[in-house]
Amino acid sequence: MTPRPADGRPAPAPGTGPAPRWPLRAAAVPLLACLLTLGVLVAWTTAGGAGTPAALSVRDGRVFVPQNPEATAVFFTLVNRGGSDDRLIGVTAPAGHDAMLSRSVVTGEGARGMGMVSAVTVPAGGTLRMTAETTDVMIKPPPRVSPGDRLTFTLHFRDSPSITTRAVAVRPGR
C-alpha cells in the first residue's frame, strides 16, 4: 500500500511526477561559459589575434673564400613576414661538406670564439641577419671557391618548409 501525504492526496507513482529541474540548471552555467569562451576565441582569431604562420624568405647569401684549411663561414639574411616566430634548425651544404649553425661568443677579455647552436630564431615580422659577429653557418671542410662562385644550400626550419638558396663566394670582410 502506498503511503498518503499529509494533505490527503494520493502520491504519484514512481517515475510519473514532474522531472526535477536542477540538473538542467547545473549544466547551463558550464555550457554558457564554454559558448562564451568559444565565441571570444573565434572573434580573436578572426581579428588576427592568434597570429599567422611564419612566411620566410632568404636573401644575401654569402660564403667566405676560405682563409684556413679547416672551415669557412656562410651568411644569410632571413626575413619573416608572418605573425609567428620560426626556428632555423639546420642547413644542408653541398655534397662532401658539413654545415653547422654557430654563434660568435666572447671567450675572455675581448677574445671571441665560435660556439655551436642547435637552432636560431627568425622573429615574427622581423629579420635575422647573419654576420661574423653574430650567427653564421660553419662549413667543414671549406669548399674550393673563388670570388663570384655560387654554392647551393638548403635551410631547414622547425615549422616552415625548407628553402633552397644560393650563396656567392666573397672575400672575408665583404
Buried (B, 14 or more C-beta within 10 A) or exposed (E): EEEEEEEEEEEEEEEEEEEEEEEEEEEEEEEEEEEEEEEEEEEEEEEEEEEEEBBBEBEBBBBBBBEEEEBBBBBBBBBBEBBBBBBBBBBBBBEEBEBBBBBBEEEEEEEEEBEEEEBBBBEBBEEBEBEBEEBBBBBEEBBEBEEEBEBEBBBBBBEBEEBEBEBBBBEEEE
